[in-house]
Amino acid sequence: MDADVDYDLRKALQRVNDDPTSINSYHEFIPVAIETLQLDAAMQAAEAALEIDSLNHDSWLLTARVLEEKGDFTGAIKIYEQLIYQNPNKAQYRYQLGLDLFSVGEFSAGLDNFKYRAGTLGCPSRPDYLSELRAKGGESIFFSEEQGLGDQIMFLQCLPFLEGRFSEVTVQIDQRLIPLYSSNFPDITFISSSESCDHKTTPAIFPVGDLFIAGLLPLLGDAFQPRPLVLRNIDLESDKSIESKVRIGLSWRTSAEFGPLKRSIPLQALLQKLDPDLHKLVFLQYLPQPEDEELASNLGFEFEKPDDAYENIYEVAHWILKCESVITIDNYIVHLSGALGAKTLALLPFSCSYRWALDTHISPIYKSVKLKRQTRVNDWAGIVDHSIYP
């Protein structure tokens, strides 16, 4: 465990010990315990908070979060439904319910609640109106940027849903994605977050997540097919023909704000099933640490890596397509690899993001991505032992 994370946990625990009758001390402790995967301690704290005040909505909300991490989505859904019954105007409860419904495969009901994320957006979420405009045709529409790199790639899987239906489409996305998407969708205008759209000439404005909400069910129902992203003027066959070993792309760590500990995996665990005589590694990981490179070298592996895995996403995409397969955790690499149609194995924590659902082995959004999940909290040994490597 990272020293800073361990310090945060000890500090939060000390507050509870100093004042075990303070409900706020438990509320501060529970999120830290969740992030550090101390789930039994988190549940004990949630129960203690409810003993102090059994009607406190924040205590119930935190209890639902613990249940999610323990894999009890049914229990969490019941809590959210009760909270919504008591406070039907609370957008956070509806959004969290939507995420959990999506996780258990109730995609339609889950998507109905995704629009409640709009409290954090600069414009209202109106996916039903987007579908109406699509059916009508001929309008000019603008999508504003939201969420991070991986989510934007996921939302853009539904771009074919728009084709041929609007007079003009402008999409605001992360600057790093523009070279990749503008070449694949030349009829759509892509702009960065530093650029703005003339709202006077574009009456229909949506957060880009609305594209996902409106387009996902048609995608899952095969009403349209997402197209694998293509890199222009690159000879991939030549790239692969001159390489005697099988290239395997790897990404094993995330520094995301939420869930980095549960999602990251030691590089050592990935390398156990690979053979330096057969496999050549491509480090798709942003800023691989010197000790990671030293580990791979000491085990006899050759490795390559992009010059800039943070700024130059087009280069990262090129490296992904050079690989025979990609093995990655839940970070932006799995989204990019899936959008490229690359053969990908995603290693997921016991309680994973709604994006991957719970009971599927193939991603519902990226058909080339195979999913492998932990069977116990924070146990990567099992997932590595049973994963099918190239």
C-alpha positions in Angstrom: 0.0 0.0 0.0 1.2 3.5 -0.9 2.6 5.3 2.1 0.3 8.3 1.6 -2.7 6.1 1.3 -1.7 4.2 4.5 -1.3 7.5 6.3 -4.8 8.6 5.2 -6.3 5.4 6.5 -4.5 5.6 9.9 -5.5 9.3 10.2 -9.2 8.5 9.4 -9.1 5.6 11.9 -7.7 7.8 14.6 -10.6 10.3 14.2 -13.0 7.4 14.8 -11.1 6.3 17.9 -10.9 9.8 19.2 -14.7 10.3 19.0 -16.6 7.0 18.4 -19.9 8.8 18.9 -19.4 11.3 16.0 -21.2 10.2 12.8 -19.0 12.5 10.8 -15.8 10.6 11.8 -17.4 7.4 10.3 -18.4 9.2 7.2 -14.8 10.4 6.7 -13.4 6.9 7.4 -15.6 4.8 5.1 -14.4 6.3 1.8 -10.8 5.9 2.8 -11.4 2.3 3.9 -13.1 1.6 0.6 -10.2 3.1 -1.5 -7.7 1.0 0.5 -9.9 -2.1 0.2 -10.5 -2.5 3.9 -14.1 -3.4 3.2 -14.9 -5.3 6.4 -13.7 -2.2 8.4 -15.8 0.0 6.1 -18.9 -2.0 6.7 -18.4 -2.0 10.4 -18.1 1.8 10.3 -21.2 2.0 8.2 -23.1 -0.1 10.7 -21.8 2.0 13.6 -22.9 5.2 11.8 -26.4 3.8 11.3 -26.6 2.9 15.0 -26.0 6.5 15.8 -28.7 7.7 13.4 -30.6 5.1 11.4 -32.3 7.7 9.2 -29.1 9.5 8.1 -29.1 9.4 4.3 -25.3 9.9 4.0 -24.8 6.8 6.1 -27.1 4.7 3.9 -25.4 6.1 0.8 -22.0 5.0 2.1 -23.4 1.6 3.1 -24.5 1.2 -0.5 -21.0 2.0 -1.7 -19.5 -0.6 0.6 -22.0 -3.2 -0.7 -21.0 -2.4 -4.2 -17.4 -3.0 -3.5 -18.3 -6.3 -1.8 -20.2 -7.3 -5.0 -23.7 -7.0 -3.4 -25.3 -4.9 -6.1 -28.8 -6.1 -5.3 -28.4 -4.8 -1.7 -27.1 -1.5 -3.0 -29.9 -1.1 -5.5 -32.5 -1.6 -2.7 -30.8 1.2 -0.7 -30.8 3.6 -3.6 -34.5 2.8 -4.3 -35.4 3.5 -0.7 -33.4 6.8 -0.7 -35.1 7.8 -3.9 -38.5 7.0 -2.4 -37.7 9.3 0.5 -36.1 12.0 -1.6 -37.2 11.7 -5.3 -35.5 14.9 -6.4 -32.0 13.9 -5.3 -30.1 13.4 -8.6 -27.1 11.6 -7.1 -29.3 8.7 -5.8 -30.8 8.2 -9.3 -27.5 8.4 -11.0 -25.9 5.8 -8.6 -29.0 3.6 -9.1 -28.5 3.8 -12.8 -24.8 2.7 -12.6 -25.8 -0.3 -10.5 -28.7 -1.3 -12.8 -26.3 -1.1 -15.7 -23.8 -3.2 -13.9 -26.3 -6.1 -13.4 -27.3 -6.0 -17.0 -30.5 -3.9 -16.8 -29.2 -1.6 -19.5 -32.4 0.2 -20.4 -33.3 1.0 -16.8 -29.8 2.0 -16.1 -29.5 4.4 -19.0 -32.8 6.0 -18.0 -31.0 7.2 -14.8 -27.8 8.3 -16.5 -29.2 11.7 -17.4 -29.2 12.6 -13.7 -25.4 13.0 -13.9 -26.3 16.3 -15.5 -25.9 18.2 -12.2 -22.1 18.2 -12.8 -22.4 19.3 -16.5 -22.6 22.7 -18.1 -25.8 21.9 -20.1 -28.8 19.6 -19.5 -28.8 16.0 -20.4 -31.6 15.3 -22.9 -31.0 11.9 -24.6 -34.6 11.5 -25.5 -34.6 14.8 -27.3 -31.4 13.7 -29.2 -33.3 10.6 -30.4 -36.2 12.8 -31.5 -33.9 15.1 -33.5 -32.3 12.0 -35.1 -35.6 10.7 -36.2 -36.6 14.1 -37.6 -33.2 14.7 -39.3 -31.6 17.8 -40.7 -30.7 19.6 -37.5 -27.3 21.0 -36.5 -26.1 19.7 -33.2 -23.2 20.2 -30.8 -21.8 17.9 -28.1 -19.9 19.4 -25.2 -17.0 17.5 -23.6 -17.5 15.6 -20.4 -15.7 12.9 -18.4 -12.2 11.6 -19.0 -10.3 10.1 -21.9 -11.6 6.5 -21.5 -15.2 7.5 -21.2 -15.0 9.8 -24.2 -13.7 7.0 -26.3 -16.6 4.8 -25.0 -19.2 7.5 -25.8 -17.8 7.9 -29.3 -18.4 4.3 -30.1 -21.9 5.5 -30.8 -20.9 8.1 -33.5 -22.3 5.9 -36.3 -25.7 6.4 -34.7 -25.5 10.0 -36.0 -24.4 9.5 -39.5 -26.7 10.7 -42.3 -29.2 12.2 -39.8 -27.9 15.7 -39.1 -26.9 18.6 -41.3 -23.9 19.4 -39.1 -22.4 17.7 -36.1 -19.7 19.2 -33.8 -18.1 17.2 -31.0 -16.0 18.7 -28.3 -13.5 16.2 -27.0 -10.0 15.9 -25.4 -7.5 17.5 -27.7 -5.4 14.3 -27.8 -8.2 12.4 -29.5 -8.9 14.8 -32.3 -6.2 13.5 -34.8 -7.6 10.0 -34.4 -11.3 10.8 -34.7 -11.2 13.6 -37.3 -9.5 11.2 -39.8 -12.1 8.5 -39.2 -15.2 10.7 -39.2 -14.4 13.4 -41.8 -18.0 14.6 -41.9 -18.0 15.5 -38.2 -16.2 18.5 -36.8 -14.1 17.8 -33.7 -12.9 20.7 -31.4 -11.0 20.8 -28.2 -12.3 22.0 -24.8 -10.4 25.3 -25.4 -12.6 26.0 -28.4 -16.3 27.0 -28.2 -19.2 26.6 -30.4 -21.5 29.4 -31.6 -24.6 28.6 -29.6 -26.7 31.0 -31.6 -26.3 29.0 -34.7 -26.4 25.6 -33.0 -29.7 25.4 -31.0 -29.3 21.7 -30.1 -26.6 21.3 -27.5 -25.9 18.0 -25.5 -23.2 16.7 -23.3 -21.4 14.0 -25.2 -22.5 11.3 -22.8 -26.0 11.7 -24.2 -24.7 10.2 -27.4 -23.9 7.0 -25.4 -27.3 7.0 -23.6 -29.3 7.5 -26.8 -27.1 5.2 -29.0 -26.2 2.2 -26.8 -29.4 0.2 -27.0 -29.5 0.5 -30.8 -25.9 -0.5 -30.8 -26.5 -3.6 -28.6 -29.5 -4.4 -30.8 -27.4 -4.3 -33.9 -29.2 -1.3 -35.4 -25.8 0.0 -36.3 -22.2 -1.2 -36.0 -19.3 0.7 -34.4 -16.4 0.9 -36.9 -12.9 0.1 -35.6 -10.8 3.2 -35.8 -8.3 3.1 -38.7 -4.9 4.7 -38.8 -4.0 6.3 -42.1 -0.8 5.7 -44.1 0.5 3.1 -41.8 1.8 -0.3 -43.0 0.9 -2.6 -40.1 1.6 -5.8 -42.0 5.2 -4.7 -42.7 5.5 -3.7 -39.0 4.6 -7.2 -37.9 6.4 -9.2 -40.6 9.8 -7.9 -39.6 9.3 -8.9 -36.0 10.3 -12.5 -35.1 8.5 -12.5 -31.7 4.9 -12.0 -30.8 4.3 -8.4 -29.6 2.2 -8.2 -26.5 1.0 -4.8 -25.3 0.8 -4.3 -21.6 -0.8 -1.7 -19.3 -0.9 -2.5 -15.6 -1.3 0.7 -13.5 -3.7 3.6 -13.2 -3.3 6.8 -11.2 -7.0 7.7 -11.5 -8.6 9.5 -8.7 -11.0 6.7 -7.8 -10.1 3.0 -7.4 -6.4 3.1 -8.4 -5.4 0.5 -5.8 -8.0 -2.1 -6.8 -7.5 -1.6 -10.5 -3.7 -1.7 -10.7 -1.9 -5.0 -11.0 1.8 -5.8 -10.3 3.7 -6.1 -13.6 5.4 -9.2 -12.2 1.9 -11.0 -12.2 1.4 -10.2 -15.9 4.9 -11.4 -16.9 4.5 -14.8 -15.2 2.5 -16.3 -18.1 4.7 -14.8 -20.8 7.8 -16.2 -22.4 10.8 -14.0 -23.2 11.8 -16.4 -26.0 8.4 -16.0 -27.6 7.0 -12.6 -26.6 8.3 -9.0 -27.1 6.6 -6.5 -24.8 5.2 -3.2 -25.7 4.7 -1.0 -22.6 1.6 1.0 -23.3 1.7 2.2 -19.7 1.9 5.9 -19.2 5.3 6.6 -17.4 6.5 3.0 -16.7 8.7 3.1 -13.7 12.4 2.3 -13.9 11.9 -0.6 -11.6 9.3 -2.0 -14.0 11.7 -1.8 -17.0 14.4 -3.3 -14.9 12.2 -6.2 -13.9 11.3 -7.0 -17.5 15.0 -6.8 -18.5 16.1 -9.1 -15.7 13.5 -11.6 -16.7 15.0 -11.6 -20.2 12.2 -9.7 -22.0 12.8 -7.2 -24.8 10.4 -4.3 -24.7 9.4 -1.2 -26.7 7.3 1.8 -25.7 5.7 4.9 -27.2 7.8 8.1 -26.9 4.8 9.9 -25.2 2.0 7.7 -24.0 0.2 10.7 -22.5 0.1 13.4 -25.1 0.4 11.4 -28.4 -2.6 9.1 -28.4 -2.2 8.5 -32.1 1.2 7.1 -31.5 -0.2 4.9 -28.7 -2.9 3.6 -31.1 -0.2 2.8 -33.7 1.7 0.7 -31.1 -1.5 -1.1 -30.1 -2.1 -2.1 -33.7 1.5 -3.4 -33.9 0.6 -5.9 -31.2 -0.9 -9.3 -31.7 -2.8 -8.7 -28.4 -3.1 -6.3 -25.6 -3.4 -7.2 -21.9 -4.5 -4.3 -19.8 -6.3 -3.2 -16.7 -9.3 -0.9 -16.6 -7.8 2.4 -17.8 -8.0 4.4 -21.1 -5.9 1.8 -22.9 -8.7 -0.8 -22.8 -11.1 1.7 -24.3 -8.6 2.8 -27.0 -7.6 -0.8 -27.8 -11.3 -1.8 -28.0 -12.2 1.1 -30.3 -9.3 0.1 -32.6 -10.8 -3.4 -32.7 -7.6 -4.9 -31.3 -7.6 -8.3 -29.6 -7.6 -7.3 -26.0 -7.8 -9.0 -22.6 -9.1 -6.7 -19.8 -8.2 -7.7 -16.3 -10.9 -6.4 -13.9 -11.2 -6.0 -10.1 -13.8 -8.0 -8.2 -16.1 -5.0 -8.2 -15.6 -3.3 -11.5 -17.0 -0.2 -13.2 -20.5 -0.3 -14.7 -18.9 -0.1 -18.1 -18.1 -3.8 -18.1 -21.3 -5.1 -16.5 -21.0 -8.2 -14.2 -22.0 -11.4 -16.0 -20.4 -11.1 -19.4 -17.0 -12.3 -20.7 -17.0 -10.1 -23.8 -17.4 -6.4 -23.4 -20.9 -5.2 -24.4 -19.3 -2.1 -26.0 -16.1 -3.4 -27.5 -16.5 -6.8 -29.2 -12.8 -7.5 -29.4 -12.3 -7.1 -25.7 -12.4 -10.3 -23.6 -13.1 -9.7 -19.8 -11.5 -11.5 -16.9 -12.5 -10.6 -13.4 -11.1 -11.2 -9.9 -13.1 -13.9 -8.0 -12.0 -12.4 -4.7 -11.4 -8.8 -3.6 -7.8 -7.8 -4.4 -6.7 -11.2 -5.5 -4.9 -11.0 -8.8 -3.3 -14.4 -8.4 -6.4 -16.2 -9.3 -7.1 -14.0 -12.4 -3.6 -14.5 -13.7 -3.6 -18.3 -13.2 -6.8 -18.6 -15.2 -6.3 -16.0 -17.9 -5.8 -17.2 -21.4 -2.7 -15.5 -22.7 -1.6 -15.3 -26.3 
